[in-house]
Structure formats: C-alpha cells, structure tokens
Amino acid sequence: MNGRLLWSVVVLAGLLSACGRGDPGAEGGKGAAVKTAAPPPVEVERVVAVRQSLALRQEVPGRVQAIRTAEVRARVEGIVEQQVYTEGSEVRAGALLYRLDARTLEARVKSARAALERAQAERVLARQTQDRVQGLMASATASRQALDQAEAQYKKSSAEVLAAEADLTRAQIDLEYAAIVAPIAGRVGRTRVTEGALVGGKEATHLTTIEQLDPIWVNFTQSGPELFRMRRAIREGGAKAVDEVEVRLLLEDNTPYSVVGKLQFTDMAVDAQTGAVALRAEFPNPQRILLPGQFVRVRLAMATAEGITIPQRAVQTSPQGQIVYMLDEQNKVVPRPIKTGGFSGEDWIVLEGLKEGERVIGTGAQKVRPGAVVTPKDVVPSSKPAS
C-alpha cells in the first residue's frame, strides 16, 4: 500500500512539471525566429558624377597691407604746442595734426624779409651808379675801369637779391611746417610724442603714421611649379584663362569676407629661396574689417577646365586613400578608390577613378560597409554650374 502511494505521487509530480514547462518547441521556435530575422536594408541616396566647366581654385595664406602708408615727421625743429587729431580716427589729406611753437620761425621770416629789402635797395643803388658812370663815359670824364666796377657791383647786388629771396622762401616754408598736416587721407595711428616735446632736431622726428585702408591690398604667394603647370595647360588647351580673376578671402575665424577682390599684380620673377611667385589682390574695405598685418586665406581661380565632380559627402577616407561607395547588380556596397584634385564650390574634383554618369552613394555613405545590401534612391543632379 505504501509503495503504490509513493508511485502515484511521483507520477503526479512529473505531470505537473510537464504542464509547467509548456511547449518548448513553440517557445524555442519563436525565439529562434526573432534571433535570425535580418534588419531591413539601409536606404541611401545615390548621386551622379557630373562633367562640367570647373573653376581651378587655389587656397593660400595671405597678409593684409595698407595700400598707402605715410610716416608723419617733423620737418623743422620746434616744441610741440598742440596735438590736434584723435588717435585712431580717419583724417583727410591736408588735415592739421600737430602745431609747433612758431615764434622762432616767424622771427626768421621777418629777418629774411628785411635782408631781402636791404639787398633790393643795394641793387637799386648799384644800378644808379652804373647808369651814372655810363653817362660820364660818353663825356670822357670816367674811365673804363670805373664802368667795369659799377657793372660788377650791380651784378653782385642782383645776386644778393636772389639769395635773399631764397632765404625768405625757405623761412616761409619752415614756418608752414610748424603746422604739421596729413600727407594722405586714411586712419591715423597713435602719437609717438607728447605736447611739449622738442622735435625735428638733427633728424625728422617720427610723430605718427597714417594708413589708407580703403581700398586695401592682400599679398600672397603661389607655388612656382603650380603656376607654370597652369600656364602650360592654358597654352596646350587643357584649361582656359579667366578674363578677370576674382579673389575671395577667409578671415582668421574662417568666416568669408563678403566683398570680392581683384587680382592686381603678379610678379615676373620666382623667389630663389621659397620657389614661389608673389601676387597681390585689391579689396574694397569700407567697413575697415581688413587691417594691415592681418592674416587671411586667399581663394582664387585663374583658369577653368572640364572635369568630373561629386559632392563632398560621397568621398570617404580609408587607410589606402580616398574611396567612394558604389552598388553592384544586387545592390551590394562596393568600394572604389579615387583621386581628387581639390574643390570646386562644395564638390570634389575627381581626377581618377570615376567616369561621367556613374553613380555613387552620397547621403548615407557613413552608415554602410563594403558588402552590405542597401536600398538606393537616385538623386537628380543640380543643373547649376560649379563655381
């Protein structure tokens, strides 16, 4: 009796355990289905490689220079009586900057004028003497020697008048220099002297500097070999020279300067130390954003050529270099190495690896890997030309 009861308990426990586990096949099948379900293909946009006329742009460092710079100096000796201008202000040509104590210079003018009047009086007297001697020569009462002396005295007096006139002119000019004015229009810098200082002693004292800031120059250099390659391409028909070269700037904070400049000067010689050619562009600077000595990035295009472009987002960087992602017949991602040659606007210029009309992955290229299956969406290329 006890044995049958024990056996019944064991059987009942087994049935309850089986009921608690349920259907393992159904549960396991559901889990396996969840684990093996593949994610949907990533959707990407494909862009077409376009052949068009490209501006062959270059970007080089440059430095700003004032188009005209004038050092204001004291040209006569004197005491600075007054500084008239405000430092950092705009002044016109001829504007009064400093006033020197002019009393000594005024006295020199008076002295020179008196010396001139005395020389003129002596010349009148010498002229009268010469005329009198000539009259006496007619009546044979004066010798030839006396006439020669009278003529010589008249010439000497005339020369003394000329010298006195020159001294007076010089004294008047020195008096004018007591009012120190701006030689050019522009922005005047800080003063180097104070009121009461003695200036213009043995040398012309540097008082301040004026710089013309509108328009303004930007100096930069271009690699000699690159310039010669471009010129050779133009000669051989591979590129076309631009009629008027436009120059653009990036400021030190990488913001673009809103005004377009023009190439003004290209040196005819290559620097023997740097192997570069000096160039200069001129820019309007009405708001005085560009200041002398400032560093900028210069962008210019001196020629155009036919080339293939693709958007920057389509180009990826690998350890082997630049690549683009393309699709095979099964929409699998296939990498292809390319070689680029700089930018045209916001696009890469492709030198090798792509043909006109081929499509590459643009938007979404960062999300895919070689061999992955994707869903492509073709994008219609923009009709606007590259700049």
Secondary structure as a PSIPRED ss2 file (coil, helix, strand):
# PSIPRED VFORMAT (PSIPRED V4.0)

   1 M C   1.000  0.000  0.000
   2 N H   0.000  1.000  0.000
   3 G H   0.000  1.000  0.000
   4 R H   0.000  1.000  0.000
   5 L H   0.000  1.000  0.000
   6 L H   0.000  1.000  0.000
   7 W H   0.000  1.000  0.000
   8 S H   0.000  1.000  0.000
   9 V H   0.000  1.000  0.000
  10 V H   0.000  1.000  0.000
  11 V H   0.000  1.000  0.000
  12 L H   0.000  1.000  0.000
  13 A H   0.000  1.000  0.000
  14 G H   0.000  1.000  0.000
  15 L H   0.000  1.000  0.000
  16 L H   0.000  1.000  0.000
  17 S H   0.000  1.000  0.000
  18 A H   0.000  1.000  0.000
  19 C H   0.000  1.000  0.000
  20 G H   0.000  1.000  0.000
  21 R H   0.000  1.000  0.000
  22 G C   1.000  0.000  0.000
  23 D C   1.000  0.000  0.000
  24 P H   0.000  1.000  0.000
  25 G H   0.000  1.000  0.000
  26 A H   0.000  1.000  0.000
  27 E H   0.000  1.000  0.000
  28 G H   0.000  1.000  0.000
  29 G H   0.000  1.000  0.000
  30 K H   0.000  1.000  0.000
  31 G H   0.000  1.000  0.000
  32 A H   0.000  1.000  0.000
  33 A H   0.000  1.000  0.000
  34 V H   0.000  1.000  0.000
  35 K H   0.000  1.000  0.000
  36 T H   0.000  1.000  0.000
  37 A C   1.000  0.000  0.000
  38 A C   1.000  0.000  0.000
  39 P C   1.000  0.000  0.000
  40 P C   1.000  0.000  0.000
  41 P C   1.000  0.000  0.000
  42 V E   0.000  0.000  1.000
  43 E E   0.000  0.000  1.000
  44 V E   0.000  0.000  1.000
  45 E E   0.000  0.000  1.000
  46 R E   0.000  0.000  1.000
  47 V E   0.000  0.000  1.000
  48 V E   0.000  0.000  1.000
  49 A C   1.000  0.000  0.000
  50 V E   0.000  0.000  1.000
  51 R E   0.000  0.000  1.000
  52 Q E   0.000  0.000  1.000
  53 S E   0.000  0.000  1.000
  54 L E   0.000  0.000  1.000
  55 A E   0.000  0.000  1.000
  56 L E   0.000  0.000  1.000
  57 R E   0.000  0.000  1.000
  58 Q E   0.000  0.000  1.000
  59 E E   0.000  0.000  1.000
  60 V E   0.000  0.000  1.000
  61 P E   0.000  0.000  1.000
  62 G E   0.000  0.000  1.000
  63 R E   0.000  0.000  1.000
  64 V E   0.000  0.000  1.000
  65 Q E   0.000  0.000  1.000
  66 A E   0.000  0.000  1.000
  67 I E   0.000  0.000  1.000
  68 R E   0.000  0.000  1.000
  69 T E   0.000  0.000  1.000
  70 A E   0.000  0.000  1.000
  71 E E   0.000  0.000  1.000
  72 V E   0.000  0.000  1.000
  73 R E   0.000  0.000  1.000
  74 A C   1.000  0.000  0.000
  75 R C   1.000  0.000  0.000
  76 V C   1.000  0.000  0.000
  77 E C   1.000  0.000  0.000
  78 G E   0.000  0.000  1.000
  79 I E   0.000  0.000  1.000
  80 V E   0.000  0.000  1.000
  81 E E   0.000  0.000  1.000
  82 Q E   0.000  0.000  1.000
  83 Q E   0.000  0.000  1.000
  84 V C   1.000  0.000  0.000
  85 Y C   1.000  0.000  0.000
  86 T C   1.000  0.000  0.000
  87 E C   1.000  0.000  0.000
  88 G C   1.000  0.000  0.000
  89 S C   1.000  0.000  0.000
  90 E E   0.000  0.000  1.000
  91 V E   0.000  0.000  1.000
  92 R C   1.000  0.000  0.000
  93 A C   1.000  0.000  0.000
  94 G C   1.000  0.000  0.000
  95 A C   1.000  0.000  0.000
  96 L E   0.000  0.000  1.000
  97 L E   0.000  0.000  1.000
  98 Y E   0.000  0.000  1.000
  99 R E   0.000  0.000  1.000
 100 L E   0.000  0.000  1.000
 101 D C   1.000  0.000  0.000
 102 A C   1.000  0.000  0.000
 103 R H   0.000  1.000  0.000
 104 T H   0.000  1.000  0.000
 105 L H   0.000  1.000  0.000
 106 E H   0.000  1.000  0.000
 107 A H   0.000  1.000  0.000
 108 R H   0.000  1.000  0.000
 109 V H   0.000  1.000  0.000
 110 K H   0.000  1.000  0.000
 111 S H   0.000  1.000  0.000
 112 A H   0.000  1.000  0.000
 113 R H   0.000  1.000  0.000
 114 A H   0.000  1.000  0.000
 115 A H   0.000  1.000  0.000
 116 L H   0.000  1.000  0.000
 117 E H   0.000  1.000  0.000
 118 R H   0.000  1.000  0.000
 119 A H   0.000  1.000  0.000
 120 Q H   0.000  1.000  0.000
 121 A H   0.000  1.000  0.000
 122 E H   0.000  1.000  0.000
 123 R H   0.000  1.000  0.000
 124 V H   0.000  1.000  0.000
 125 L H   0.000  1.000  0.000
 126 A H   0.000  1.000  0.000
 127 R H   0.000  1.000  0.000
 128 Q H   0.000  1.000  0.000
 129 T H   0.000  1.000  0.000
 130 Q H   0.000  1.000  0.000
 131 D H   0.000  1.000  0.000
 132 R H   0.000  1.000  0.000
 133 V H   0.000  1.000  0.000
 134 Q H   0.000  1.000  0.000
 135 G H   0.000  1.000  0.000
 136 L H   0.000  1.000  0.000
 137 M H   0.000  1.000  0.000
 138 A H   0.000  1.000  0.000
 139 S C   1.000  0.000  0.000
 140 A C   1.000  0.000  0.000
 141 T C   1.000  0.000  0.000
 142 A C   1.000  0.000  0.000
 143 S C   1.000  0.000  0.000
 144 R H   0.000  1.000  0.000
 145 Q H   0.000  1.000  0.000
 146 A H   0.000  1.000  0.000
 147 L H   0.000  1.000  0.000
 148 D H   0.000  1.000  0.000
 149 Q H   0.000  1.000  0.000
 150 A H   0.000  1.000  0.000
 151 E H   0.000  1.000  0.000
 152 A H   0.000  1.000  0.000
 153 Q H   0.000  1.000  0.000
 154 Y H   0.000  1.000  0.000
 155 K H   0.000  1.000  0.000
 156 K H   0.000  1.000  0.000
 157 S H   0.000  1.000  0.000
 158 S H   0.000  1.000  0.000
 159 A H   0.000  1.000  0.000
 160 E H   0.000  1.000  0.000
 161 V H   0.000  1.000  0.000
 162 L H   0.000  1.000  0.000
 163 A H   0.000  1.000  0.000
 164 A H   0.000  1.000  0.000
 165 E H   0.000  1.000  0.000
 166 A H   0.000  1.000  0.000
 167 D H   0.000  1.000  0.000
 168 L H   0.000  1.000  0.000
 169 T H   0.000  1.000  0.000
 170 R H   0.000  1.000  0.000
 171 A H   0.000  1.000  0.000
 172 Q H   0.000  1.000  0.000
 173 I H   0.000  1.000  0.000
 174 D H   0.000  1.000  0.000
 175 L H   0.000  1.000  0.000
 176 E H   0.000  1.000  0.000
 177 Y H   0.000  1.000  0.000
 178 A C   1.000  0.000  0.000
 179 A E   0.000  0.000  1.000
 180 I E   0.000  0.000  1.000
 181 V E   0.000  0.000  1.000
 182 A C   1.000  0.000  0.000
 183 P C   1.000  0.000  0.000
 184 I C   1.000  0.000  0.000
 185 A C   1.000  0.000  0.000
 186 G E   0.000  0.000  1.000
 187 R E   0.000  0.000  1.000
 188 V E   0.000  0.000  1.000
 189 G C   1.000  0.000  0.000
 190 R C   1.000  0.000  0.000
 191 T C   1.000  0.000  0.000
 192 R C   1.000  0.000  0.000
 193 V C   1.000  0.000  0.000
 194 T C   1.000  0.000  0.000
 195 E C   1.000  0.000  0.000
 196 G C   1.000  0.000  0.000
 197 A C   1.000  0.000  0.000
 198 L E   0.000  0.000  1.000
 199 V E   0.000  0.000  1.000
 200 G C   1.000  0.000  0.000
 201 G C   1.000  0.000  0.000
 202 K C   1.000  0.000  0.000
 203 E C   1.000  0.000  0.000
 204 A C   1.000  0.000  0.000
 205 T C   1.000  0.000  0.000
 206 H E   0.000  0.000  1.000
 207 L E   0.000  0.000  1.000
 208 T E   0.000  0.000  1.000
 209 T E   0.000  0.000  1.000
 210 I E   0.000  0.000  1.000
 211 E E   0.000  0.000  1.000
 212 Q E   0.000  0.000  1.000
 213 L E   0.000  0.000  1.000
 214 D E   0.000  0.000  1.000
 215 P E   0.000  0.000  1.000
 216 I E   0.000  0.000  1.000
 217 W E   0.000  0.000  1.000
 218 V E   0.000  0.000  1.000
 219 N E   0.000  0.000  1.000
 220 F E   0.000  0.000  1.000
 221 T E   0.000  0.000  1.000
 222 Q E   0.000  0.000  1.000
 223 S E   0.000  0.000  1.000
 224 G H   0.000  1.000  0.000
 225 P H   0.000  1.000  0.000
 226 E H   0.000  1.000  0.000
 227 L H   0.000  1.000  0.000
 228 F H   0.000  1.000  0.000
 229 R H   0.000  1.000  0.000
 230 M H   0.000  1.000  0.000
 231 R H   0.000  1.000  0.000
 232 R H   0.000  1.000  0.000
 233 A H   0.000  1.000  0.000
 234 I H   0.000  1.000  0.000
 235 R H   0.000  1.000  0.000
 236 E H   0.000  1.000  0.000
 237 G C   1.000  0.000  0.000
 238 G C   1.000  0.000  0.000
 239 A C   1.000  0.000  0.000
 240 K E   0.000  0.000  1.000
 241 A E   0.000  0.000  1.000
 242 V C   1.000  0.000  0.000
 243 D C   1.000  0.000  0.000
 244 E C   1.000  0.000  0.000
 245 V C   1.000  0.000  0.000
 246 E E   0.000  0.000  1.000
 247 V E   0.000  0.000  1.000
 248 R E   0.000  0.000  1.000
 249 L E   0.000  0.000  1.000
 250 L E   0.000  0.000  1.000
 251 L C   1.000  0.000  0.000
 252 E C   1.000  0.000  0.000
 253 D C   1.000  0.000  0.000
 254 N C   1.000  0.000  0.000
 255 T C   1.000  0.000  0.000
 256 P E   0.000  0.000  1.000
 257 Y C   1.000  0.000  0.000
 258 S C   1.000  0.000  0.000
 259 V C   1.000  0.000  0.000
 260 V C   1.000  0.000  0.000
 261 G E   0.000  0.000  1.000
 262 K E   0.000  0.000  1.000
 263 L E   0.000  0.000  1.000
 264 Q E   0.000  0.000  1.000
 265 F E   0.000  0.000  1.000
 266 T E   0.000  0.000  1.000
 267 D E   0.000  0.000  1.000
 268 M E   0.000  0.000  1.000
 269 A E   0.000  0.000  1.000
 270 V E   0.000  0.000  1.000
 271 D C   1.000  0.000  0.000
 272 A C   1.000  0.000  0.000
 273 Q C   1.000  0.000  0.000
 274 T C   1.000  0.000  0.000
 275 G C   1.000  0.000  0.000
 276 A E   0.000  0.000  1.000
 277 V E   0.000  0.000  1.000
 278 A E   0.000  0.000  1.000
 279 L E   0.000  0.000  1.000
 280 R E   0.000  0.000  1.000
 281 A E   0.000  0.000  1.000
 282 E E   0.000  0.000  1.000
 283 F E   0.000  0.000  1.000
 284 P C   1.000  0.000  0.000
 285 N C   1.000  0.000  0.000
 286 P C   1.000  0.000  0.000
 287 Q C   1.000  0.000  0.000
 288 R C   1.000  0.000  0.000
 289 I C   1.000  0.000  0.000
 290 L C   1.000  0.000  0.000
 291 L C   1.000  0.000  0.000
 292 P C   1.000  0.000  0.000
 293 G C   1.000  0.000  0.000
 294 Q C   1.000  0.000  0.000
 295 F E   0.000  0.000  1.000
 296 V E   0.000  0.000  1.000
 297 R E   0.000  0.000  1.000
 298 V E   0.000  0.000  1.000
 299 R E   0.000  0.000  1.000
 300 L E   0.000  0.000  1.000
 301 A E   0.000  0.000  1.000
 302 M E   0.000  0.000  1.000
 303 A E   0.000  0.000  1.000
 304 T E   0.000  0.000  1.000
 305 A E   0.000  0.000  1.000
 306 E E   0.000  0.000  1.000
 307 G E   0.000  0.000  1.000
 308 I E   0.000  0.000  1.000
 309 T E   0.000  0.000  1.000
 310 I E   0.000  0.000  1.000
 311 P E   0.000  0.000  1.000
 312 Q H   0.000  1.000  0.000
 313 R H   0.000  1.000  0.000
 314 A H   0.000  1.000  0.000
 315 V C   1.000  0.000  0.000
 316 Q E   0.000  0.000  1.000
 317 T E   0.000  0.000  1.000
 318 S E   0.000  0.000  1.000
 319 P C   1.000  0.000  0.000
 320 Q C   1.000  0.000  0.000
 321 G E   0.000  0.000  1.000
 322 Q E   0.000  0.000  1.000
 323 I E   0.000  0.000  1.000
 324 V E   0.000  0.000  1.000
 325 Y E   0.000  0.000  1.000
 326 M E   0.000  0.000  1.000
 327 L E   0.000  0.000  1.000
 328 D C   1.000  0.000  0.000
 329 E C   1.000  0.000  0.000
 330 Q C   1.000  0.000  0.000
 331 N C   1.000  0.000  0.000
 332 K E   0.000  0.000  1.000
 333 V E   0.000  0.000  1.000
 334 V E   0.000  0.000  1.000
 335 P E   0.000  0.000  1.000
 336 R E   0.000  0.000  1.000
 337 P E   0.000  0.000  1.000
 338 I C   1.000  0.000  0.000
 339 K E   0.000  0.000  1.000
 340 T E   0.000  0.000  1.000
 341 G E   0.000  0.000  1.000
 342 G E   0.000  0.000  1.000
 343 F E   0.000  0.000  1.000
 344 S E   0.000  0.000  1.000
 345 G C   1.000  0.000  0.000
 346 E C   1.000  0.000  0.000
 347 D E   0.000  0.000  1.000
 348 W E   0.000  0.000  1.000
 349 I E   0.000  0.000  1.000
 350 V E   0.000  0.000  1.000
 351 L E   0.000  0.000  1.000
 352 E E   0.000  0.000  1.000
 353 G C   1.000  0.000  0.000
 354 L C   1.000  0.000  0.000
 355 K C   1.000  0.000  0.000
 356 E C   1.000  0.000  0.000
 357 G C   1.000  0.000  0.000
 358 E C   1.000  0.000  0.000
 359 R E   0.000  0.000  1.000
 360 V E   0.000  0.000  1.000
 361 I E   0.000  0.000  1.000
 362 G C   1.000  0.000  0.000
 363 T C   1.000  0.000  0.000
 364 G C   1.000  0.000  0.000
 365 A H   0.000  1.000  0.000
 366 Q H   0.000  1.000  0.000
 367 K H   0.000  1.000  0.000
 368 V C   1.000  0.000  0.000
 369 R C   1.000  0.000  0.000
 370 P C   1.000  0.000  0.000
 371 G C   1.000  0.000  0.000
 372 A C   1.000  0.000  0.000
 373 V E   0.000  0.000  1.000
 374 V E   0.000  0.000  1.000
 375 T E   0.000  0.000  1.000
 376 P E   0.000  0.000  1.000
 377 K E   0.000  0.000  1.000
 378 D E   0.000  0.000  1.000
 379 V C   1.000  0.000  0.000
 380 V C   1.000  0.000  0.000
 381 P C   1.000  0.000  0.000
 382 S C   1.000  0.000  0.000
 383 S C   1.000  0.000  0.000
 384 K C   1.000  0.000  0.000
 385 P C   1.000  0.000  0.000
 386 A C   1.000  0.000  0.000
 387 S C   1.000  0.000  0.000
